[in-house]
Amino acid sequence: MKKITIALSVLALSACSTYMPQRYNISADNNVALKAIGVGNINVGSFKGPTSFDNACRGAGPIAPPDNMSFEAYVQKALADELKVAGMFDDKTPKVTLSGVVEQLSFSSSRGLTGGEWNISLRVNSSNGKSSFVSEHYEFNSGFIADTACKQTAEAYLPTIQNLIGKLINAPEFKSLLAPI
């Protein structure tokens, strides 16, 4: 009886994992694009999440960002980090504050059996009244086995967000978000 209890406990504890994306890393391309804009004193305010999002991955476990943050907080921090490294961030005396809404957030770890995808739409609003909308559809190889596919899906979140931020800062209307009122 004791062996059965131990076996069931081990099985229960190993049946579900949480798959985490890496902490955000600055994109060199995004950094170069931001520095070329040449504007400073930008703050990043709060970001809100989508109305619905299912973070379960194939029954293997959830996908969750590191450091107990939400997916929208990950995007918010990514934008703030990009601005900081480019020398444009200022939360003490900002000329404008950017806030955002992640309007769509979804993923699949089984697109076409061994592929995966992330779909994210983001609206960024400036305190000057202007806004910009960008979206990213990112495809990657996930794998056939659930554990591998979910790990690959979590790892694909970082480049998805780097691409999303890149689309935002390279959008023609991005500069207008940074102009003071």
RAGI-V925011 format. One record per residue. N is the residue number from 1. RES is the residue in three letters. SS is DSSP state (2 for helix, 1 for strand, 0 for the rest). NEAR is the number of other C-alpha atoms within 12 Angstrom. Layout:
((N RES SS NEAR) (N RES SS NEAR))
//
This chain:
((1 MET 0 7) (2 LYS 2 8) (3 LYS 2 9) (4 ILE 2 10) (5 THR 2 11) (6 ILE 2 12) (7 ALA 2 13) (8 LEU 2 14) (9 SER 2 13) (10 VAL 2 13) (11 LEU 2 13) (12 ALA 2 12) (13 LEU 2 13) (14 SER 2 14) (15 ALA 0 16) (16 CYS 0 20) (17 SER 0 24) (18 THR 0 26) (19 TYR 1 30) (20 MET 0 30) (21 PRO 0 30) (22 GLN 0 26) (23 ARG 0 27) (24 TYR 0 31) (25 ASN 0 27) (26 ILE 0 28) (27 SER 0 27) (28 ALA 2 17) (29 ASP 2 20) (30 ASN 2 32) (31 ASN 2 29) (32 VAL 2 20) (33 ALA 2 26) (34 LEU 2 36) (35 LYS 2 22) (36 ALA 2 17) (37 ILE 2 25) (38 GLY 0 19) (39 VAL 0 26) (40 GLY 0 28) (41 ASN 0 25) (42 ILE 1 36) (43 ASN 1 34) (44 VAL 1 36) (45 GLY 1 27) (46 SER 1 25) (47 PHE 1 30) (48 LYS 1 26) (49 GLY 0 27) (50 PRO 0 23) (51 THR 0 13) (52 SER 0 13) (53 PHE 0 23) (54 ASP 0 19) (55 ASN 0 27) (56 ALA 1 23) (57 CYS 1 33) (58 ARG 0 31) (59 GLY 0 20) (60 ALA 0 23) (61 GLY 1 26) (62 PRO 1 27) (63 ILE 1 38) (64 ALA 0 31) (65 PRO 0 29) (66 PRO 2 22) (67 ASP 2 15) (68 ASN 2 15) (69 MET 0 21) (70 SER 0 25) (71 PHE 2 40) (72 GLU 2 35) (73 ALA 2 31) (74 TYR 2 35) (75 VAL 2 44) (76 GLN 2 35) (77 LYS 2 34) (78 ALA 2 36) (79 LEU 2 44) (80 ALA 2 35) (81 ASP 2 30) (82 GLU 2 35) (83 LEU 2 37) (84 LYS 2 24) (85 VAL 2 23) (86 ALA 0 29) (87 GLY 0 22) (88 MET 0 31) (89 PHE 1 31) (90 ASP 0 24) (91 ASP 0 19) (92 LYS 0 12) (93 THR 0 14) (94 PRO 0 24) (95 LYS 0 24) (96 VAL 1 31) (97 THR 1 37) (98 LEU 1 40) (99 SER 1 34) (100 GLY 1 36) (101 VAL 1 31) (102 VAL 1 36) (103 GLU 1 25) (104 GLN 1 26) (105 LEU 1 33) (106 SER 1 32) (107 PHE 1 35) (108 SER 1 36) (109 SER 1 41) (110 SER 1 27) (111 ARG 1 21) (112 GLY 0 15) (113 LEU 0 18) (114 THR 0 22) (115 GLY 1 26) (116 GLY 1 35) (117 GLU 1 33) (118 TRP 1 35) (119 ASN 1 30) (120 ILE 1 35) (121 SER 1 32) (122 LEU 1 35) (123 ARG 1 33) (124 VAL 1 41) (125 ASN 1 31) (126 SER 1 33) (127 SER 0 25) (128 ASN 0 21) (129 GLY 0 18) (130 LYS 0 24) (131 SER 1 27) (132 SER 1 30) (133 PHE 1 29) (134 VAL 1 31) (135 SER 1 29) (136 GLU 1 30) (137 HIS 1 27) (138 TYR 1 31) (139 GLU 1 27) (140 PHE 1 31) (141 ASN 1 27) (142 SER 0 32) (143 GLY 0 24) (144 PHE 0 20) (145 ILE 0 20) (146 ALA 2 29) (147 ASP 2 27) (148 THR 2 25) (149 ALA 2 33) (150 CYS 2 41) (151 LYS 2 32) (152 GLN 2 35) (153 THR 2 47) (154 ALA 2 41) (155 GLU 2 32) (156 ALA 2 36) (157 TYR 2 45) (158 LEU 2 30) (159 PRO 2 32) (160 THR 2 38) (161 ILE 2 45) (162 GLN 2 36) (163 ASN 2 34) (164 LEU 2 35) (165 ILE 2 45) (166 GLY 2 31) (167 LYS 2 30) (168 LEU 2 36) (169 ILE 2 34) (170 ASN 2 25) (171 ALA 0 23) (172 PRO 0 17) (173 GLU 0 21) (174 PHE 2 28) (175 LYS 2 27) (176 SER 2 26) (177 LEU 2 35) (178 LEU 2 37) (179 ALA 0 25) (180 PRO 0 21) (181 ILE 0 14))
//
